[in-house]
Amino acid sequence: MKNVDLLRKIGLSKYQGAIYLSLIEQGAMTVAGISRASGLYRPVIYKHLSVLKEMGLVTSIIKGKQKHYMAQSPENLRDLIHGINFEFEQSLPELERIFAAQGQQSVVKFFYGKKGISLIFKDLVTSMPKESVYYRFTSFTTKRPEGFINKYIPKDYKEMRDRKRLDRFVINNEKAAEKMILGREVKTISEEMAPFDYDINQIIYGDKVAYMDFNSDTAILIENKKIADFQRTIFKLLYKYL
């Protein structure tokens, strides 16, 4: 069983492995002999003998008027492994290219309700490395009571954020800013410049951009490095001139 499993790992099917091991153990045999030794039907044996011959693991000889098959040295398995390794090394650059292209594709997720929005805040503090930075647009209207956002934030969110020393830069509207203690990382958009009162949050963190719509309690999370970098650049440009 151990040898059969080993042969399967290097590319032989279970039938090819059974035929090859039977020939190693019993010596040269006819197809009828291989069938008795391996328990396989003759059509299956004929089919896989041709493959084993191409692999250099089996050869045939004529004894009297009958064709006998015999196993080649197990050393030939080493050549088979080397061939597989060579093909792998040749294919690896193309596989890496395909993998990299997959990483550039967007992953878009939709979240619903208080719990859904809470999952995005949770993802932010758990996925970001220590001492990294995220960026947030906030546009709340006056109809929102003070502290309403807290019902969406996980209980351990602020603790995890502070423990990881995550820094943040925020752009608010004036209505939202009135309810906050402004620090060096917070800037506001005045009503004269734009209303900016959509009750929507946008957070840019890592390779992700999250949009939270508090009008409908829905959220969209886009995971795409190019999009995240683009939105981060827009944020920084606006932040610079406010």
C-alpha positions in Angstrom: 0.0 0.0 0.0 2.8 2.4 0.9 4.5 1.8 -2.5 1.2 2.3 -4.4 0.6 5.6 -2.6 4.2 6.7 -3.4 3.7 5.9 -7.1 0.5 7.9 -7.2 2.2 10.9 -5.7 4.7 11.0 -8.6 2.1 10.7 -11.3 1.1 7.1 -11.8 -2.6 6.2 -11.6 -3.7 3.4 -9.3 -3.9 1.0 -12.2 -0.5 1.9 -13.6 1.0 1.5 -10.1 -0.7 -1.9 -9.6 0.6 -3.1 -13.0 4.2 -1.8 -12.4 4.4 -3.3 -8.9 3.1 -6.6 -10.1 5.8 -6.8 -12.7 8.5 -5.8 -10.2 7.3 -8.5 -7.8 6.5 -11.3 -10.3 8.9 -10.7 -13.1 8.1 -10.8 -16.8 4.5 -11.8 -17.5 1.9 -11.9 -20.2 -1.2 -9.8 -20.0 -3.1 -12.8 -18.6 -0.4 -13.1 -15.9 -0.6 -9.5 -15.0 -4.4 -9.8 -14.8 -4.1 -12.7 -12.3 -1.4 -10.9 -10.2 -3.0 -7.5 -10.1 -6.7 -8.4 -10.2 -7.3 -6.0 -13.2 -9.2 -6.7 -16.3 -7.3 -7.1 -19.6 -8.7 -4.1 -21.4 -7.5 -1.9 -18.5 -4.1 -3.5 -18.5 -3.6 -3.0 -22.3 -4.6 0.7 -21.9 -2.2 1.4 -19.1 0.7 -0.7 -20.4 1.1 1.6 -23.4 1.4 4.6 -21.0 3.9 2.8 -18.8 6.0 2.0 -21.9 6.0 5.7 -22.8 7.1 6.5 -19.3 10.1 4.2 -19.7 8.9 2.0 -16.8 7.8 -1.1 -18.8 9.2 -2.9 -21.8 8.1 -6.0 -23.8 9.8 -9.1 -25.0 8.8 -12.1 -27.1 9.1 -15.5 -25.4 8.1 -18.3 -27.8 5.0 -16.9 -29.5 3.8 -14.8 -26.6 4.5 -11.2 -25.7 5.7 -10.7 -22.1 6.0 -7.5 -20.3 8.7 -6.7 -17.7 9.4 -3.8 -15.4 12.3 -1.5 -16.0 14.5 -0.5 -13.1 12.9 1.7 -10.4 15.8 4.0 -11.1 13.7 5.2 -14.0 11.2 6.6 -11.5 13.9 9.1 -10.6 14.0 10.3 -14.2 10.3 10.6 -14.1 10.5 12.8 -11.0 13.2 14.9 -12.6 11.0 15.4 -15.6 8.1 16.5 -13.5 10.3 18.9 -11.6 11.6 20.3 -14.9 8.1 20.9 -16.2 7.1 22.5 -12.9 10.0 24.9 -13.0 9.2 25.8 -16.6 5.5 26.4 -15.7 6.1 28.2 -12.5 6.6 31.8 -14.0 3.3 31.5 -15.9 1.5 30.2 -12.8 2.9 33.1 -10.8 1.7 35.5 -13.5 -1.8 34.1 -13.3 -1.8 34.2 -9.5 -0.7 37.8 -9.5 -3.5 38.7 -12.0 -6.0 37.1 -9.8 -4.9 39.3 -6.9 -5.7 42.3 -9.0 -9.3 41.4 -9.4 -11.9 43.0 -7.2 -13.6 41.2 -4.4 -16.9 42.9 -3.7 -19.0 42.0 -0.6 -22.4 43.3 0.6 -23.4 43.7 4.2 -26.9 44.4 5.6 -28.1 45.7 8.9 -26.4 46.8 12.1 -24.5 43.5 12.3 -23.2 43.7 8.8 -21.8 47.2 9.2 -20.3 46.1 12.5 -18.4 43.4 10.6 -16.6 46.0 8.5 -15.4 47.8 11.6 -14.3 44.5 13.0 -12.4 43.7 9.8 -10.7 47.0 9.9 -9.1 46.5 13.4 -8.3 42.8 12.9 -6.8 43.0 9.4 -4.7 46.1 9.6 -1.1 45.7 10.8 0.1 47.5 13.9 0.8 51.3 13.6 -0.8 51.5 10.2 -3.1 54.3 9.0 -6.7 54.4 7.7 -8.7 57.2 6.2 -12.4 58.1 6.7 -15.0 60.4 5.1 -17.9 61.1 7.4 -21.1 62.9 6.2 -23.8 62.8 9.0 -26.9 64.9 9.0 -28.3 66.8 12.0 -31.1 64.2 12.3 -28.7 61.7 13.7 -28.5 61.8 17.5 -25.1 62.2 19.1 -23.3 58.9 19.4 -25.6 57.0 17.1 -22.6 55.5 15.4 -21.7 53.6 18.5 -24.5 51.0 18.0 -22.6 49.9 14.9 -19.2 49.6 16.4 -18.1 46.3 18.1 -17.5 46.5 21.8 -13.8 45.8 21.6 -13.2 48.0 18.5 -11.7 51.0 20.2 -9.6 48.8 22.5 -8.2 46.9 19.6 -7.6 50.1 17.6 -5.7 51.7 20.4 -3.8 48.5 21.3 -2.6 48.2 17.7 -1.9 52.0 17.7 -3.8 52.5 14.5 -3.7 56.1 13.3 -6.6 57.7 11.3 -7.3 60.8 9.3 -10.9 62.0 9.0 -12.8 64.4 6.8 -16.1 65.4 8.3 -18.9 67.8 7.5 -19.5 70.7 10.0 -22.6 69.0 11.5 -20.7 65.9 12.4 -17.6 67.8 13.5 -19.7 69.8 16.1 -20.3 66.6 17.9 -16.6 65.6 18.0 -13.4 66.9 19.6 -11.3 67.8 16.6 -7.7 66.8 16.6 -4.9 67.2 14.2 -6.1 64.3 12.1 -9.7 65.7 11.6 -10.6 68.3 9.0 -14.1 69.5 8.0 -15.9 70.5 4.8 -18.0 73.6 5.4 -21.6 74.0 4.3 -20.5 76.8 2.0 -18.2 74.5 0.2 -20.7 71.6 -0.1 -23.6 70.1 1.8 -21.8 66.8 2.4 -24.7 65.5 4.5 -25.4 62.1 3.0 -25.3 59.9 6.1 -22.6 57.8 4.5 -19.2 56.7 5.7 -16.3 55.8 3.5 -13.3 54.1 5.0 -10.1 53.3 3.2 -7.9 50.7 4.9 -5.2 48.5 3.5 -6.3 47.3 0.1 -10.0 47.8 0.9 -12.6 50.6 0.5 -15.8 50.3 2.6 -19.0 52.4 2.0 -21.6 52.4 4.8 -25.0 53.8 4.0 -26.8 54.6 7.3 -30.0 55.6 5.4 -30.6 51.9 4.6 -28.2 50.2 6.9 -26.3 48.6 4.1 -22.6 48.5 3.3 -20.3 47.6 0.4 -16.7 46.4 0.8 -14.4 46.5 -2.2 -11.1 44.7 -2.0 -8.8 45.9 -4.8 -5.4 47.5 -4.3 -5.7 49.9 -7.3 -9.1 51.2 -6.2 -7.9 51.6 -2.5 -4.8 53.5 -3.7 -6.9 55.7 -5.9 -9.4 56.6 -3.1 -6.5 57.1 -0.7 -4.9 59.6 -3.1 -8.2 61.5 -3.5 -8.5 61.7 0.3 -5.0 63.0 0.8 -5.4 65.6 -1.9 -8.6 66.9 -0.4 -7.2 66.7 3.2 -4.2 68.8 2.1 -6.3 71.7 0.8 -9.0 71.8 3.6 
